[in-house]
Amino acid sequence: MHAFLNRRQALALVGAGAGAATLPVRAGTPELRIGYQKSSVNLMVARERRLLEARLPGTPLKWVEFPAGPQILEALAVDSLDFGFTGDTPPVFAQAAGKDIWYAGLEPPKPASSAILVPVDSPVRTLADLKGRRIGFQKGSSAHFLVVRGVEKGGLQWSDITPVYLTPSDGRAAFERGALDAWGIWDPYYAAAEIDGRARVLSTGVGLTSNNSYYLASRALTRDARTLKALFDSLSEADAWVKGNRTETAHFLSVASGLPLSTTIRFIERRTSGPVTRLKDSDIADQQRVADAFSKLGLIPKPIRVADAVLKA
């Protein structure tokens, strides 16, 4: 396999907005639109190493970056995307809102890759100490469920805290200026805040949530077995490459995301690896527990059956 591109080439690839494949386009071949975020390591590596081009020659590719999963699924639901990567909670909110989205595959759990952070000098020492506190997180994101579980494990009611809905970048800004008592967040934003020295880990996701990562597809894409296989084979190849080339991956992600190298190194160091797979019954049951938790709290408009939105193998 070829080496990573140099810095100038990588920056050109990940500049603002979407990029497209440069291979000749076969007449009538539909564009494949893929949504990713800074935590989408496999997608970013597959893009940079042109793994999809090798399996889908002539298919035009459009890559679009989003700040978090909820925005990806909104784009998927309005037919602006065909495929996207997200954590466990965004699909629950999307399905409960009647969005036409489909679970197509998932990565291994990453419970250590998310955390509830507090300021380094905060008097908050336990999850129970979150009572009466302002906690920031992206609404409908995996961090939302992390906070739900943290509140529950702390013996509190949801009404005992004040949720503050913020995107990751806005959340960090609010956290650093003292407008939040705690912040629920995932890597690489978690790693960046941790390394900065102004944050202390109150709890990681270990013991709270599996922090599963899913690949969601549009209804049209679920009917295209060839493209889905190419996507999952490419993503699994990317994951195996990352596992064997962690340092080089961290350097690439630093250039691609604009994050400090120390941040991407820590992000990659604690990231679990494994091939992308279809959802098994146990995976569906795990995700159903996420949905049921939000339904019980009245945070989604109606109960849902996750299995109804899972692409069958």
C-alpha positions in Angstrom: 0.0 0.0 0.0 1.2 3.5 -0.7 2.4 5.8 2.1 0.3 8.7 3.4 0.3 11.9 1.4 2.6 14.7 2.3 1.4 17.6 4.4 0.5 19.8 1.5 -1.4 17.1 -0.3 -3.3 16.1 2.9 -4.3 19.6 3.5 -5.6 19.9 0.0 -7.7 16.8 0.5 -9.3 17.9 3.8 -9.8 21.6 3.0 -13.2 23.2 3.8 -16.1 21.5 2.2 -16.4 18.3 0.3 -13.9 16.6 -1.9 -14.6 14.4 -4.9 -12.8 11.5 -6.5 -10.7 12.3 -9.5 -11.2 9.1 -11.4 -13.2 9.3 -14.6 -17.0 9.1 -13.9 -18.9 6.5 -15.7 -22.0 8.0 -17.4 -25.1 7.5 -15.2 -23.1 6.4 -12.1 -24.7 8.1 -9.1 -22.6 10.1 -6.7 -21.9 8.4 -3.3 -22.2 11.1 -0.6 -20.4 10.3 2.7 -20.7 12.2 6.0 -18.0 12.1 8.6 -16.8 13.9 11.7 -13.4 14.3 13.4 -13.9 11.0 15.3 -14.5 9.1 12.0 -11.0 7.6 11.8 -11.8 4.8 9.4 -13.6 7.0 7.0 -10.9 9.6 7.0 -8.2 7.0 6.4 -10.2 5.3 3.7 -10.6 8.6 2.0 -7.0 9.6 2.2 -5.8 6.1 1.0 -8.4 6.0 -1.7 -9.6 2.6 -0.6 -13.1 3.1 -2.0 -11.8 4.2 -5.4 -10.1 0.8 -5.7 -13.3 -1.0 -5.0 -15.8 1.3 -6.8 -13.8 2.5 -9.8 -15.6 5.3 -11.6 -18.0 6.1 -8.8 -17.9 9.8 -8.0 -17.4 10.4 -4.2 -18.4 13.4 -2.2 -17.1 13.7 1.4 -18.7 16.1 3.8 -17.5 16.9 7.3 -20.0 17.6 10.1 -19.5 18.7 13.8 -21.4 15.7 15.2 -23.7 12.8 14.5 -27.1 14.5 14.8 -26.2 16.8 11.9 -25.0 13.8 9.8 -28.3 12.0 10.4 -30.3 15.1 9.6 -28.5 15.3 6.3 -29.1 11.6 5.7 -32.8 12.0 6.4 -33.3 14.8 3.9 -31.4 12.9 1.1 -28.2 15.1 1.3 -26.1 12.0 2.2 -26.1 8.3 1.5 -23.9 7.1 4.3 -22.6 8.4 7.6 -20.8 7.7 10.9 -22.3 8.4 14.3 -22.4 7.4 17.9 -25.2 5.5 19.7 -27.6 8.3 20.5 -28.2 10.2 17.2 -29.9 7.2 15.5 -32.3 6.9 18.4 -33.4 10.6 18.2 -33.6 10.3 14.4 -35.7 7.1 14.5 -38.0 8.6 17.2 -38.5 11.6 14.9 -39.6 9.4 12.1 -36.5 9.9 10.0 -35.8 7.3 7.3 -32.4 6.1 8.4 -30.9 2.6 8.6 -28.3 1.0 10.8 -26.0 -0.8 8.3 -22.9 -1.7 10.4 -20.9 -0.9 13.5 -17.4 -0.7 15.0 -16.2 -2.3 18.2 -17.3 -0.5 21.4 -15.2 2.4 22.6 -16.2 3.1 26.3 -12.9 4.7 27.2 -13.1 7.2 24.3 -15.7 9.5 26.0 -15.8 11.2 29.3 -17.6 13.6 31.6 -15.1 16.4 32.4 -15.0 19.0 35.1 -12.7 21.9 35.6 -9.4 20.8 37.2 -10.1 22.8 40.4 -13.8 21.8 40.6 -15.3 20.7 43.9 -17.2 18.0 41.9 -15.6 14.7 42.9 -18.3 12.1 42.3 -21.2 11.7 39.9 -23.5 12.4 42.8 -21.9 15.9 43.1 -23.4 16.8 39.7 -26.7 17.6 41.5 -27.6 21.2 40.7 -24.9 21.6 38.1 -24.9 22.9 34.5 -23.7 20.1 32.2 -22.9 20.8 28.6 -23.2 18.3 25.7 -24.4 18.0 22.1 -28.1 17.2 22.2 -28.8 13.8 20.7 -25.2 12.8 20.6 -23.4 9.9 22.3 -22.4 12.3 25.0 -26.1 12.9 25.8 -26.5 9.2 26.7 -23.2 9.3 28.6 -24.6 12.1 30.8 -27.9 10.3 31.2 -26.0 7.2 32.5 -23.7 9.4 34.7 -26.7 11.1 36.3 -28.3 7.7 36.9 -25.2 6.1 38.3 -24.8 9.1 40.6 -28.2 8.3 42.1 -29.7 11.5 40.7 -32.8 12.3 38.7 -32.6 14.0 35.3 -34.3 17.0 36.8 -31.4 17.4 39.3 -29.1 18.8 36.6 -29.4 21.6 34.1 -28.5 20.3 30.6 -26.9 22.8 28.3 -27.0 21.8 24.6 -23.9 22.8 22.7 -21.9 21.6 19.8 -18.4 20.2 20.7 -16.6 23.5 19.7 -19.1 25.7 21.6 -19.1 23.3 24.5 -15.3 23.6 24.9 -15.5 27.4 24.7 -18.2 27.4 27.4 -16.3 25.0 29.5 -13.1 27.0 29.4 -14.8 30.3 30.3 -16.4 28.7 33.3 -20.0 28.7 32.0 -20.3 24.9 32.6 -19.8 22.8 35.7 -19.2 19.7 33.6 -19.0 18.7 30.0 -19.8 15.4 28.3 -17.7 14.8 25.3 -16.0 12.2 23.0 -12.6 11.9 21.4 -10.7 13.7 19.9 -12.3 16.7 21.7 -12.0 14.8 25.0 -8.3 14.2 24.4 -7.7 17.9 23.5 -9.4 19.1 26.7 -7.6 16.5 28.8 -4.1 17.4 27.4 -4.8 21.2 27.7 -4.7 20.7 31.5 -7.8 22.7 32.4 -10.0 19.6 32.6 -10.2 16.7 35.0 -11.9 13.4 34.2 -14.9 12.8 36.5 -15.8 9.6 34.7 -15.1 7.9 31.4 -17.7 5.9 29.6 -16.4 2.7 31.1 -19.1 1.2 33.3 -21.6 3.7 31.9 -22.0 3.1 28.1 -20.5 0.9 25.4 -20.1 4.1 23.3 -20.9 2.2 20.1 -20.2 3.7 16.7 -22.6 3.0 13.9 -22.6 3.4 10.1 -26.0 4.6 8.9 -27.3 4.4 5.3 -30.1 5.9 3.3 -32.9 3.6 2.2 -31.6 3.7 -1.4 -28.1 2.6 -0.3 -29.5 -0.3 1.6 -30.6 -1.8 -1.7 -27.1 -1.6 -3.1 -25.3 -4.6 -1.8 -22.2 -4.0 -4.0 -21.6 -0.5 -2.7 -22.2 -1.5 0.9 -19.7 -4.3 0.7 -17.2 -2.0 -0.8 -17.7 0.5 2.0 -17.4 -2.1 4.8 -14.4 -3.8 3.2 -12.7 -0.4 2.8 -13.4 0.6 6.4 -12.2 -2.7 7.8 -9.0 -2.4 5.7 -8.6 1.2 7.0 -9.0 0.0 10.6 -6.4 -2.7 10.2 -4.0 -0.2 8.7 -4.6 2.2 11.6 -3.9 -0.6 14.1 -0.5 -1.3 12.5 0.4 2.3 11.9 -0.8 4.3 14.9 1.9 6.9 14.9 1.6 7.7 11.2 -2.2 7.8 11.6 -1.9 10.3 14.4 0.3 12.5 12.2 -2.2 12.3 9.4 -5.2 13.1 11.6 -3.4 16.1 13.1 -3.0 17.6 9.6 -6.5 16.6 8.5 -8.3 17.9 11.6 -6.1 20.8 12.6 -5.8 19.3 16.1 -2.4 19.2 17.9 -0.4 16.0 17.4 -0.4 15.3 21.1 -4.2 15.2 20.9 -4.4 12.8 18.0 -1.8 10.5 19.5 -3.8 10.1 22.7 -7.0 9.7 20.6 -5.5 6.9 18.6 -3.8 5.2 21.6 -7.1 4.5 23.4 -9.2 3.8 20.4 -10.2 0.1 20.1 -9.8 -1.6 16.7 -11.7 -4.2 14.8 -13.5 -4.9 11.5 -16.8 -3.2 10.7 -19.6 -5.8 11.1 -23.4 -6.0 10.6 -25.4 -5.7 13.8 -26.0 -8.9 15.7 -28.9 -9.5 18.0 -26.8 -8.6 21.0 -25.8 -5.3 19.4 -29.5 -4.5 18.7 -30.3 -5.2 22.3 -27.5 -2.9 23.5 -28.8 -0.1 21.3 -32.4 -0.8 22.5 -31.3 -0.1 26.0 -30.1 3.4 24.8 -33.5 4.0 23.2 -35.4 2.8 26.3 -33.4 5.1 28.6 -34.3 8.2 26.5 -37.9 7.0 26.3 -38.2 6.5 30.0 -37.0 10.1 30.6 -39.4 11.5 28.1 -36.5 12.8 26.0 -37.7 11.3 22.8 -41.3 11.8 21.6 -42.2 8.1 21.6 -40.8 4.6 22.3 -39.0 3.0 19.4 -38.0 -0.5 18.3 -34.4 -0.3 17.1 -34.7 -3.5 15.2 -37.2 -1.9 12.8 -34.4 0.3 11.5 -31.6 -2.3 11.2 -30.5 -3.6 7.8 -30.8 -7.3 7.9 -27.7 -9.2 6.9 
